[in-house]
Each structure stands twice: as structure tokens, then as C-alpha cells.
Amino acid sequence: MLRVGAVVASVGIFLAGADFAVTALIGDQTARQINELSKVALRRSEAAIDSAGAILNRLVAKGPMDCSAGALQALRLHVYQGTIVKDIRTVDREGSVLCAAYSETLEFDNGWARREEMFQSADGQLRLFRVPQFTGAAFGVLRDIDGQRSLAAILRIDGNLLDVMPVGLRTQSDVTLTLPNGEQVAGYHPDASSRPPAQTVAFTTVSDRYPLQATIHVRPQSLSARQDMAYLLTMLAAGVLGGVFGLLLASYLNRPVDPVAELDRALAAHEFKPYVQPTFRLKTGDIIGGEILARWEKPDGRLIPPMSFIPLAESSGRIEKLTWQILKSALRELQPEMRQDKLFKLSVNITPRHLLGDGFVDDLRKVVASSSVSTRQVVLEVTEREELADLNKATDVVKELGEFGFRIALDDVGIGHSGLSTIQRLGARILKIDKFFVDAITRDQSAVVVVQMLVALARELDMSVVAEGIEQQEQVDALIACGVEEGQGYLVSPPLSLDRFKQFLDVHNASAAAEGRISKPELAA
Ligand SMILES: Nc1nc2c(ncn2[C@@H]2O[C@@H]3COP(=O)(O)O[C@H]4[C@@H](O)[C@H](n5cnc6c(=O)[nH]c(N)nc65)O[C@@H]4COP(=O)(O)O[C@H]3[C@H]2O)c(=O)[nH]1
């Protein structure tokens, strides 16, 4: 799962990065290419004017262009031989047409420019002008013959602009040729239905020989790199690179983590939290305390149960630090409630080795003293799962703890190592009956007998009995019948985070006070 996540995330990041870079780079490159194409359009147009100028020069050199039959014949011959020049006309000084090679073409005209409306070429030889026609506009190129007359070539060069743009961009663009006054003299426009909308980007090149500029208008989307093969190839490469990087990342993340180093990191980050499960009086349901149960709140939000890390914490010698961390935290947070209800008991699990370790009693006293909570309200649950290596020393420690007011509970009684003699000698004040017997008590008579026996033993030794893992009211009834007075279990509440445990206490105390079972002064007494 981690591997798939790392690969997907890496591919996504690489593609996004590549998209950004490639869009900028290729988009920029596309813009430069279109700019080059506008130069191509202009060069072609200049070449067409050069060609028309050359024809007019030849005609002027040939002889009198005086509208005689011979002169018109010569004009027609040149028009016939050329492809761009559609007609050649002789005009007077003002610009009025005197005669034309093909006089029929005059019918297509929709006006005629006056001489002063024409634009002169840089070398002063030619004048360019727009010839409005019913079918659009033609391009006029005028050359003076003498002080009285001129020759005007009528050009149609739209076709020369058709293939300036690559096929893929033709429907996305316009190519136009305009005079300095903005009048269009030639142009290629795609089919009207697919013409570029008003929102276009313009690329213009201005001629330094003729009063003319070529402009290409394109849709902004056409500049997008996404249509480009280079884009697709780059994105493919980025995807592959992202995948490879993701696999490397996944194997790095999946590398075996030293579990003890991970425990140390979590301890340093205070990721172990005290959850608290309430203990209650079986007959009344009153809350009389709670048991601290460790939880590991991982940075990713996962909540790890204690049996997944307590054994390693015990075997690696980290359990002591962990125990102090969660005990201090619980005492600090629950101090107001514990000072208000002096009968409230908070219990914490202590491993036998920790209990018997150097300085345990002193350390515990310091921790509890710094929280301003009475030692009488702190219960140490020593599990029976692990054997008490040195029973004599354990008995001494328990005695010393008792002298300072702490109580010891023997946990998991009935399923652990210690026999009746341990229970009797250790001097513990509380016996915790394991969930195993609580589960069986409503269906197995022998469980009833064991519980009755433990209750009798506890009375004999002046101990109280707490039953663990109560989930049903029938179990409560059976336990009461056996003489058990206190318990804990999901029937009342699972272990809760400190915040939720405090809320639980508030709600419980409020309803108990409302029912008149407990009054606040009693709690404080
Ligand atoms: N199914 C069911 N379970 C119930 C019910 N009521 C309580 N339990 C669970 O029974 C366990 C009782 O704690 P435990 O016997 O001390 O057993 C504890 C204790 O031995 C150990 N542990 C937990 N926290 C610590 C700690 O801070 N230090 C040490 N040394 N051991 C700890 O881990 C054990 C397991 O703790 P948890 O998983 O919290 O499991 C807890 C509790 O959540 C119920 O009605 N139904």
C-alpha cells in the first residue's frame, strides 16, 4: 500500500513539475515559431511585390504604355504569363484608370484609391494600395511611367499565405497583410465557422522595404504545449522517472526500522499517552477511580494498543521511562478531579522489574509529590503475568510503599505465575480478578467457585477485589453474588483519552448529584 502510494504520489509530482516546465518552455518555443512564420508571410508578400515591380519595369522599358492595342496586348501577355498579377492598368496622374489589360475586371472593383492615399516603398519606386472589390480586397502596386501616367498591377496573393501556417494550426489562426493605415490587402482566414474568436494572440512582422506588415492571429490555446509531440514525450519521460523515483522512495520508506530506535523516537516525541478506564462500584455504578492504560498515538493518527509495544518496552528497558511519562501526564491532567474527590484512586501498571529497580520508591514519591496528589490515591498494579524474581525484596518494597500511603494491586490474578502464597506474602491491598473468570462466571460454575474463593481470601487478608473486563449486567450480578464490590469494563466505559475521561467524570458526577446519590461536599470530604 505504501509502495503504491509512494509511486502514485511521485508520478503525480513529476508530471505536475514537467507540465509546468514543459508548458512554459514549449509554449515559449511555439510562440517563437509563430513569430518566425509571420516573417515568412511577409517575405512571401515582399517577393510577390518584387515580382510585380519587375513586370512593371519590363513593361515601362518596353515602350509606350499608351492604351494602344499593342500596349494592351503587352499588358495582357504579362498578366497571362504570371500567376499573382491578375490585371495591369494604366492610370493618369490622379490615379484614375485609363485602360486595363482585362477591362472586365474593372467590374469587380468597388472603388479605387487616389494617388495620395497610396503608400510609397522605401526606395520610392512603387506605391502600394488597397483595391476594394466586391469579392474582397485586391492588392495594388503602382509604378510611374512618366510624370503623367503610371502602371498599376492588381495582385491576389491570398493563396501565397495559405500554407504559411502548419496544417494543425490553420483552423486556429488568421494570416493577414496590412498597409500602415490598417487596411488589409491580402489574407488567409480559415473557414468562417472555425475562425479564431476575438480573443487571440497576434504576432506581427513589419517590412523595412515596403509599407506593409504581416500578422498572424492565433487562439491562446494553440500556443499550449499540450498538443505538441515534445510535450507528450517529455510527460512520458517524467511519468517513467516519477515511477522509478517512487519505487526508490517506497523501498527507502519500507526499509526495516529499528523498533527500539522507533520507541526512543516516540518517547522523545511524547507519543505515548495515558488512556484511563473508569473503575466503578458494582452495586451503585459510582465511579471510584480509573486505570491508566498506555496508548501510542502515532503521528499518522493511528492508535497502537499496549500489547504491541509494552513487551518490547519491557525487554529493551524503555518501560520505566514510558511509565513515568504517562503517569506524570495523567496526574497533571487529573489533579483537579483527584483533589476534589479524595476517594478517587488512579492506578498504573508497573512491571515487577521496574518495581524492584533501584530508586523506584523515591522516584515515585517525587513524581506524585510534584503533582500535589495524595499518595493514598495512587495504586500500583503489578502484573502476575511476570514472575516476581525476588519475592522477599518485592515484599519489602511493597511494605515501604504502603508506609508512604501507596496501594499495591495484584493484576491478572488467577492466570499468572504467583500462587496463593505470593498473594498472601506480598502485602498487596487489592486483588484484580482477570477477565477470563468474569467471562466465564455466568456460564461456568467452576469460575464462580474460583471467584468466591478469591473473595474469601481477600477478606481474610484484608484486601479489596476488583473484577476486570465486565461487559454485561449479568456478570455484574454474578460478581455481586460472589461478594465482589468493584469492577471495570466496557459495560461502563472503555479506556478513554484524558480529555474524554474528564468529560465522562463531569457527566457522571452531574447525574449522580442530580439523583442525590453523591453530593459535591461529600466528594470533597
Ligand atoms: N474485551 C474487553 N477488554 C477490556 C474490557 N475492560 C477492559 N479491557 C481491557 O483489558 C485490559 C486490562 O488491562 P490489564 O489487565 O492491566 O492489561 C494491560 C496491561 O497489562 C498492559 N498495559 C497497558 N498499559 C500499560 C502500561 O502503561 N504499563 C505496563 N507495564 N503495562 C500496560 O497491557 C494490557 C492490555 O491493555 P489494554 O489493551 O488497554 O487492555 C486493557 C483494557 O482495555 C472489557 O470489558 N472487554
The ligand as an SDF file (V2000), in Angstrom:
LIG
                    3D

 46 52  0  0  0  0  0  0  0  0999 V2000
  -12.5380   -7.0880   25.7870 N   0  0  0  0  0  0  0  0  0  0  0  0
  -12.5730   -6.2800   26.8330 C   0  0  0  0  0  0  0  0  0  0  0  0
  -11.3920   -5.7140   27.2420 N   0  0  0  0  0  0  0  0  0  0  0  0
  -11.4620   -4.9090   28.3240 C   0  0  0  0  0  0  0  0  0  0  0  0
  -12.6790   -4.6310   28.9820 C   0  0  0  0  0  0  0  0  0  0  0  0
  -12.3950   -3.7890   30.0240 N   0  0  0  0  0  0  0  0  0  0  0  0
  -11.0620   -3.5630   29.9750 C   0  0  0  0  0  0  0  0  0  0  0  0
  -10.4930   -4.2420   28.9580 N   0  0  0  0  0  0  0  0  0  0  0  0
   -9.0810   -4.2870   28.5780 C   0  0  0  0  0  0  0  0  0  0  0  0
   -8.4400   -5.1480   29.4610 O   0  0  0  0  0  0  0  0  0  0  0  0
   -7.1330   -4.7010   29.7080 C   0  0  0  0  0  0  0  0  0  0  0  0
   -6.9650   -4.5110   31.1780 C   0  0  0  0  0  0  0  0  0  0  0  0
   -5.6790   -4.0820   31.4620 O   0  0  0  0  0  0  0  0  0  0  0  0
   -4.5650   -5.0470   32.0930 P   0  0  0  0  0  0  0  0  0  0  0  0
   -5.0980   -6.3160   32.5690 O   0  0  0  0  0  0  0  0  0  0  0  0
   -3.7970   -4.1900   33.0300 O   0  0  0  0  0  0  0  0  0  0  0  0
   -3.6650   -5.4040   30.8360 O   0  0  0  0  0  0  0  0  0  0  0  0
   -2.9090   -4.3930   30.2270 C   0  0  0  0  0  0  0  0  0  0  0  0
   -1.5520   -4.2380   30.8680 C   0  0  0  0  0  0  0  0  0  0  0  0
   -1.0370   -5.4680   31.3100 O   0  0  0  0  0  0  0  0  0  0  0  0
   -0.7280   -3.7790   29.6990 C   0  0  0  0  0  0  0  0  0  0  0  0
   -0.5460   -2.3250   29.8160 N   0  0  0  0  0  0  0  0  0  0  0  0
   -1.3560   -1.3610   29.3760 C   0  0  0  0  0  0  0  0  0  0  0  0
   -0.8230   -0.1580   29.6690 N   0  0  0  0  0  0  0  0  0  0  0  0
    0.3250   -0.4130   30.3450 C   0  0  0  0  0  0  0  0  0  0  0  0
    1.3610    0.3990   30.9420 C   0  0  0  0  0  0  0  0  0  0  0  0
    1.2970    1.6310   30.9110 O   0  0  0  0  0  0  0  0  0  0  0  0
    2.4190   -0.2290   31.5510 N   0  0  0  0  0  0  0  0  0  0  0  0
    2.5040   -1.5870   31.5810 C   0  0  0  0  0  0  0  0  0  0  0  0
    3.5820   -2.1340   32.2300 N   0  0  0  0  0  0  0  0  0  0  0  0
    1.5730   -2.3860   31.0450 N   0  0  0  0  0  0  0  0  0  0  0  0
    0.4940   -1.7950   30.4330 C   0  0  0  0  0  0  0  0  0  0  0  0
   -1.3870   -4.0530   28.5080 O   0  0  0  0  0  0  0  0  0  0  0  0
   -2.5570   -4.8220   28.8350 C   0  0  0  0  0  0  0  0  0  0  0  0
   -3.6210   -4.6220   27.8480 C   0  0  0  0  0  0  0  0  0  0  0  0
   -4.1090   -3.3370   27.9210 O   0  0  0  0  0  0  0  0  0  0  0  0
   -5.3360   -2.9230   27.0710 P   0  0  0  0  0  0  0  0  0  0  0  0
   -5.1740   -3.3910   25.6800 O   0  0  0  0  0  0  0  0  0  0  0  0
   -5.5360   -1.4770   27.3120 O   0  0  0  0  0  0  0  0  0  0  0  0
   -6.4910   -3.7340   27.6710 O   0  0  0  0  0  0  0  0  0  0  0  0
   -7.0000   -3.4130   28.9120 C   0  0  0  0  0  0  0  0  0  0  0  0
   -8.4180   -2.9660   28.7850 C   0  0  0  0  0  0  0  0  0  0  0  0
   -8.6330   -2.1040   27.6960 O   0  0  0  0  0  0  0  0  0  0  0  0
  -13.8710   -5.2400   28.5070 C   0  0  0  0  0  0  0  0  0  0  0  0
  -14.9680   -5.0530   29.0360 O   0  0  0  0  0  0  0  0  0  0  0  0
  -13.7670   -6.0490   27.4330 N   0  0  0  0  0  0  0  0  0  0  0  0
  1  2  1  0
  2  3  2  0
  2 46  1  0
  3  4  1  0
  4  5  2  0
  4  8  1  0
  5  6  1  0
  5 44  1  0
  6  7  2  0
  7  8  1  0
  8  9  1  0
  9 10  1  0
  9 42  1  0
 10 11  1  0
 11 12  1  0
 11 41  1  0
 12 13  1  0
 13 14  1  0
 14 15  2  0
 14 16  1  0
 14 17  1  0
 17 18  1  0
 18 19  1  0
 18 34  1  0
 19 20  1  0
 19 21  1  0
 21 22  1  0
 21 33  1  0
 22 23  1  0
 22 32  1  0
 23 24  2  0
 24 25  1  0
 25 26  1  0
 25 32  2  0
 26 27  2  0
 26 28  1  0
 28 29  1  0
 29 30  1  0
 29 31  2  0
 31 32  1  0
 33 34  1  0
 34 35  1  0
 35 36  1  0
 36 37  1  0
 37 38  2  0
 37 39  1  0
 37 40  1  0
 40 41  1  0
 41 42  1  0
 42 43  1  0
 44 45  2  0
 44 46  1  0
M  END
$$$$
